[in-house]
């Protein structure tokens, strides 16, 4: 095997931006004659660790199912049996290079395992998981977070079961931090899509800034050969659209509140289309309740053709988290549309003068921007004219990746700034978790004999 891509989830189980990127890159690499395969985690547990083999549009995909509860929890990131099984797979497949895109639902020491087996590894960071046990640098009160990763900064915010003593919480945060410092230290290359992501990661984790290489993601056009969108006609309702994964951190609740304000002032002059699967039934019920009585259409999971058929006049992406790239912007600009974003992360950086920027989580500010875009003469055309140049095409991006792969395989390993976490420390933490859980379930007086 030439390249093994590893990611936390993949089609057909999920179809988000990271999955689309890995699929596109892997297919292009296979078209060049490389033996490229994907190992993915799964949201579905099994009674025992199992790897199921699939083929997704000609691409070999191996889906690993964990055997435990709550395996997305940061304090359960290491799994000894997954570590063992992954090592066996590396021995069997013998990839020339490992490309890690995520650790979630697998185990937190993938690069370390590859290093032990003599397989060079590179990493692409698609989010802030390596710096945040909540993954999105978004605190419990929904505020974007730029704090240092530490027990002091994170102790009141990390996900928890509810019974853990403070010492266990602190130890879990420190173990999380040290695992990912080790992973990025052992990796031959660490890619991020924009410089601001590297700046924030370096400032919050202690990983040196020069360990991050800025490599914009390649883009496969979704609408090749199709005409760009037209400006809304006079008297026509303005069609706002959000598309992508519909999670709470994407700000869709704020968007509905803003659209309700818009509709209350000028009923009949706008529509809102929401395209994408909603993360949980509970959140779906919440969003549908907020949309009751409004001209809002929930389309669910969608294809590029279905997005095109909606014929939106603008994309609205009011994320309340710090986005690291946002492929939706490339789709938006390919369609010939302006956008509205929040002021967090890479979205305003990438949109530049082609979009309006609003305060994250502020429905009134978002409603004002939507009103401007709908009503201000010439604004739509000015924003569209300022669309940034497209990102590198997929062929150019893959060529650059292959150059990095070759360097990662041939160049001497970089000096470590953090070594692997000791196995006994991981086991000690598992025992600590066991004891605190037993303290809640064992009856008074201890076990009954």
Buried (B, 14 or more C-beta within 10 A) or exposed (E): BBBBBBBBBBBEBBBBBBBBBBBBBBBBBBEEEBBBBBBBBBEEBEEEBBBEEBEBEEBBBBBBBBBEEEBBBBBBBBBEEBBEBBBEBBEEBEBBBBBBBBBBBBBBBBBBBBBBBEBBBBBBBBBBBBBBBBBBBBBEEBEBBEBBBBBEBBBEBBBBEEEBEEEBBBBBBBBBBBBBBBBBBBBBBBBBBBEBBBEBBBBBBBBEEEBBBEBBBBBBBBBEEBEEBEBBEEEEBBBBBBBBBBBBBBBBBBBBBBBBBBBEEEEEBBBBBBBBBBBEEEBBEBBEEBBEEBBBBBBEEBEBEEBBEBBBBBBBBBBBBBBBBBBBBBBBBBBBBBBBBBBBBBBBBBBEEBBBBBBBBBBEBBBBBBBEBBEEEEBBEEBBEBBBEEBBBBEEBBBBBBEBBEEBEEEEEBEEEBEBBEEEBBEEBBEBBEEBBEEEEEEEEEEEE
